[in-house]
Amino acid sequence: LERFVVTTTVLDLAAGTSVLGSEDIPGCHPATCRIGLLGLGNVGSAFARLAREASSSLASRGFTPVVATALVRSVTRERSAQLSAQITDDHETFFAEPVDVIVEALGGVEPAYTLVRRALDRGIPVVTANKSLIAAHGDELARLARRRGTALRYEAACIAGVPFLGTFERRSLVARASGVTAILNGTSNYILTTMTRGGSFEAALADAQRLGYAEPDPSMDVSGADAAEKLTILIRLFGRLLVDPAAIPLDGLASVEADDIAAAAAFDGAIRPVSRAAWDGTAIRAHVGPAFLTGTHALARVAGVTNGVVIDAERGAQCYIGPGAGPDVTAATLLDDVSEIVTERRVRTPPSDAVSAATAVTRPDSAWFLRLTGTARPSDIADLLGSYGIWCTRLERRGDRVYALTCHAGQARIHTALDAVQAATGAAAAAFPALAEEAQS
Ligand SMILES: NC(=O)c1ccc[n+]([C@@H]2O[C@H](COP(=O)([O-])OP(=O)(O)OC[C@H]3O[C@@H](n4cnc5c(N)ncnc54)[C@H](OP(=O)(O)O)[C@@H]3O)[C@@H](O)[C@H]2O)c1
């Protein structure tokens, strides 16, 4: 009950301050928004710090955020975050504290799922940065939030620094789309961008780890699994389809060589870690992995840790580019979500759009950027590929490799053709999807 009293105070203030901020009204004080914080790691600590630092600017919106309680794994660990809040490792103690909003920054599916469910079940609004949680249980949690008349926001879970998910969630007509193409993992993009300077994948990864962009265990990033989780969030939002991230075909980054990056540049393009999906009914064509983008593609110049997404919306493609992650930008987006919740006139529950389970997930067809290692003559390679109906639009020898750009072909056909080339000439091949501006097909 106390929770709703506080929220009502905030809403009354917000309603009365459409022109004036609360600090402009004599005798009007911002209401305290008590926050329960799940996790005090990189993101949780940055959030606690920002909540303190931003309190005077948020007062003009009618509220002051105060972290009232925080849940961690180990209470004995030393913390840099200055918190007057209770810090506990006990779920019951955490939930005993009355709060207006819960901010989840634990990571992983459990115990985040159990704790978020419990919060929503009690009608407490939840804001999360956890893509694994939303990819695995987003639809179910949204339905629970709707039943309980409360909010669930996860803007920080996918391209944390670019607030586009909430905008589209509120605007279901503009959000109707037939596909998305995106760079969703800053670590992978940093690695491929760094390799343009000529270094190996291993050296670029070590560089990313030294700068703190990559985790000590970078496997989720470089395998594409992290991007696949974010892609499933986009597929649910824009395609209204549920898909298990594990069903999305992945290619890791380790197959990319420095010479491939240089060849891509010579072919007027760039190799980027691309996540893409297109849907038709309940069938999805999706893939996460390194891909060749022609230089005119909207994402070809998205470099370093920056992320980007092109949405093939029914009413025209839309492109968003910006910071993907980092504790400070993630904390800012989490706090903006909190701010929206407490200043809304009416609680905005998740939308009730019908969502269906995807019936099939297959790799999309595309053109291809090929690397063939060996001494075979380019004309022989072109003839052999042509006998499988694969026509090269560009073919060039560079040192001991031949690089080629081909016409559109399914994955099975390209691999059959490349196996035949290898059998006839000994040339070992690697194939990357090649995407032009109209990437979905
Ligand atoms: N880092 C980024 O730039 C970024 C960007 C966007 C989204 N995110 C998302 O934000 C979330 C948090 O990331 P992070 O980098 O802050 O992770 P992190 O540094 O590992 O912090 C995790 C926090 O959760 C606590 N925790 C973990 N398991 C727990 C358990 N079983 N019970 C209680 N507490 C537990 C940890 O407690 P201890 O401190 O006691 O270990 C720690 O405080 C993840 O979902 C991540 O995907 C991160």
The ligand as an SDF file (V2000), in Angstrom:
LIG
                    3D

 48 52  0  0  0  0  0  0  0  0999 V2000
   28.3050   -4.0900  -18.3170 N   0  0  0  0  0  0  0  0  0  0  0  0
   27.6510   -3.4480  -19.2840 C   0  0  0  0  0  0  0  0  0  0  0  0
   28.1870   -2.5570  -19.9550 O   0  0  0  0  0  0  0  0  0  0  0  0
   26.2220   -3.7900  -19.5640 C   0  0  0  0  0  0  0  0  0  0  0  0
   25.5180   -3.1050  -20.5780 C   0  0  0  0  0  0  0  0  0  0  0  0
   24.1740   -3.4140  -20.8230 C   0  0  0  0  0  0  0  0  0  0  0  0
   23.5660   -4.3920  -20.0630 C   0  0  0  0  0  0  0  0  0  0  0  0
   24.2890   -5.0420  -19.1020 N   0  0  0  0  0  0  0  0  0  0  0  0
   23.6000   -6.0540  -18.3170 C   0  0  0  0  0  0  0  0  0  0  0  0
   23.5570   -5.6270  -16.9530 O   0  0  0  0  0  0  0  0  0  0  0  0
   23.5480   -6.7590  -16.1030 C   0  0  0  0  0  0  0  0  0  0  0  0
   24.6450   -6.6230  -15.0600 C   0  0  0  0  0  0  0  0  0  0  0  0
   25.9100   -6.5660  -15.7000 O   0  0  0  0  0  0  0  0  0  0  0  0
   27.2210   -6.2050  -14.8670 P   0  0  0  0  0  0  0  0  0  0  0  0
   28.2940   -5.9980  -15.8720 O   0  0  0  0  0  0  0  0  0  0  0  0
   26.9370   -5.1340  -13.8700 O   0  0  0  0  0  0  0  0  0  0  0  0
   27.4720   -7.5790  -14.0770 O   0  0  0  0  0  0  0  0  0  0  0  0
   28.4110   -7.7990  -12.8120 P   0  0  0  0  0  0  0  0  0  0  0  0
   29.4400   -6.7260  -12.7210 O   0  0  0  0  0  0  0  0  0  0  0  0
   28.8350   -9.2200  -12.8470 O   0  0  0  0  0  0  0  0  0  0  0  0
   27.4270   -7.5970  -11.5520 O   0  0  0  0  0  0  0  0  0  0  0  0
   26.4420   -8.5280  -11.1790 C   0  0  0  0  0  0  0  0  0  0  0  0
   25.9040   -8.1370   -9.8080 C   0  0  0  0  0  0  0  0  0  0  0  0
   24.8650   -9.0490   -9.4730 O   0  0  0  0  0  0  0  0  0  0  0  0
   25.1520   -9.6950   -8.2500 C   0  0  0  0  0  0  0  0  0  0  0  0
   24.7430  -11.0940   -8.3510 N   0  0  0  0  0  0  0  0  0  0  0  0
   25.1010  -11.9930   -9.2980 C   0  0  0  0  0  0  0  0  0  0  0  0
   24.5310  -13.1800   -9.0530 N   0  0  0  0  0  0  0  0  0  0  0  0
   23.8150  -13.0260   -7.9090 C   0  0  0  0  0  0  0  0  0  0  0  0
   23.0180  -13.9020   -7.1320 C   0  0  0  0  0  0  0  0  0  0  0  0
   22.8670  -15.1920   -7.4390 N   0  0  0  0  0  0  0  0  0  0  0  0
   22.4130  -13.4090   -6.0190 N   0  0  0  0  0  0  0  0  0  0  0  0
   22.5740  -12.1130   -5.6710 C   0  0  0  0  0  0  0  0  0  0  0  0
   23.3370  -11.2450   -6.3620 N   0  0  0  0  0  0  0  0  0  0  0  0
   23.9480  -11.6940   -7.4760 C   0  0  0  0  0  0  0  0  0  0  0  0
   26.6370   -9.6000   -8.0550 C   0  0  0  0  0  0  0  0  0  0  0  0
   26.8960   -9.6560   -6.6340 O   0  0  0  0  0  0  0  0  0  0  0  0
   28.4260   -9.5290   -6.0670 P   0  0  0  0  0  0  0  0  0  0  0  0
   28.7890   -8.0820   -6.3110 O   0  0  0  0  0  0  0  0  0  0  0  0
   28.3050   -9.8570   -4.6410 O   0  0  0  0  0  0  0  0  0  0  0  0
   29.2110  -10.4940   -6.8900 O   0  0  0  0  0  0  0  0  0  0  0  0
   26.9500   -8.2380   -8.6790 C   0  0  0  0  0  0  0  0  0  0  0  0
   26.7380   -7.2140   -7.7360 O   0  0  0  0  0  0  0  0  0  0  0  0
   23.6880   -7.9690  -17.0450 C   0  0  0  0  0  0  0  0  0  0  0  0
   22.4010   -8.4570  -17.3410 O   0  0  0  0  0  0  0  0  0  0  0  0
   24.3050   -7.3780  -18.2950 C   0  0  0  0  0  0  0  0  0  0  0  0
   24.0010   -8.1260  -19.4520 O   0  0  0  0  0  0  0  0  0  0  0  0
   25.5710   -4.7700  -18.8430 C   0  0  0  0  0  0  0  0  0  0  0  0
  1  2  1  0
  2  3  2  0
  2  4  1  0
  4  5  1  0
  4 48  2  0
  5  6  2  0
  6  7  1  0
  7  8  2  0
  8  9  1  0
  8 48  1  0
  9 10  1  0
  9 46  1  0
 10 11  1  0
 11 12  1  0
 11 44  1  0
 12 13  1  0
 13 14  1  0
 14 15  2  0
 14 16  1  0
 14 17  1  0
 17 18  1  0
 18 19  2  0
 18 20  1  0
 18 21  1  0
 21 22  1  0
 22 23  1  0
 23 24  1  0
 23 42  1  0
 24 25  1  0
 25 26  1  0
 25 36  1  0
 26 27  1  0
 26 35  1  0
 27 28  2  0
 28 29  1  0
 29 30  1  0
 29 35  2  0
 30 31  1  0
 30 32  2  0
 32 33  1  0
 33 34  2  0
 34 35  1  0
 36 37  1  0
 36 42  1  0
 37 38  1  0
 38 39  2  0
 38 40  1  0
 38 41  1  0
 42 43  1  0
 44 45  1  0
 44 46  1  0
 46 47  1  0
M  CHG  2   8   1  16  -1
M  END
$$$$
